[in-house]
Amino acid sequence: MDKKLIISSMLAIAASGISAQEITAVHQTVDCGGVRFNQPVTVNFELKNKGQQLKISDVRPDCGCTMVNFPRQPIGDGENFVISATYDARQMGHFCKQLAVYSNASSKPYYLTLKGVVAEGDISFSGGYPVMLGDIKADVNHVEFDDVNRGEMPLKRIHVMNSSNKAVNPVVMHLPDYLRANVSPTTIPAGKQGVVELTLNSNNVHDYGLTQTSVYLGMQPGDKVSPGKEIEVSVVLLPSFKEMTEDEMRNAPRLNIDNTTLDLGKLKGKKKKSGTITLENVGKSELDITSLQMFTAGLSVQLSKSRLQVGDKATLKITADPKAMKNLRSEPRVLMITNDPKNAKVVINVKVER
């Protein structure tokens, strides 16, 4: 092959790569949240052209229930543009609609999605919003996934309301690999309500017992983390006894605990205060206390022994530190995990007057 032809072909390929066009969206999927029946909802997708002159030839919704509007004129390099979609909301229940954007940027369409749920009547949250997360009011700032078995994927909701004077695009930051978050709607106008959904993937939780973390609710993507935006999340993963035979169940250990509430009364000044609880194995095999954890700060525990033969007793000493318990968001508790199939999880509530 002629060398000049090879060089020309390489230059053409390089030039093609340089001029390659790319469409990017602020939100490729927009959640409309709750929509009233038979009241159309319009979504504006904010997009940007990252490349040479862009020409959109068509935008095709996947059904006749969605109307679209898009720019017909050429869009320059680096320019922002909007594609709007209006869903007619004539069908009750959840909806998920796709728009296929055809342009000279690619031989394949670029897809946008709008979703939500259509309901009849009042779909607003009627409860209160006692806590603040940045500019957003919320009904809670802590979430507990209790009594979770491996393989389950429970979901918890936090109801929020935008108390600022401008629209926000909330995002949940610092998520561990066992949590997934969704905020509905994607954009919450000033004074309007929304929902933050946290879904737990229990297969990614490594240890049985208590796992705790904090996530943060930003007002928009890229927002800074701060204590005022913190959501505390706790998970209690329980061991499974599904594979035990009837004979193994009959011969299992059995925990007897004399009290699951420890009342320490009033904490005076800076002085620590302690109380004790008695544990006994009344079963037919060895009882193992595999985990002892505190849900909150300010508590410490001391167990006389963690393995109890049949008939053995043990003492659990719980100590409260008033200085460390000043700003608790939830009630102090101790979590115990055992190999007793009927008492795999034991929660000891600690009552104190601060």
Disulfide bonds with the S-S distance in Angstrom:
Cys63-Cys65 2.10
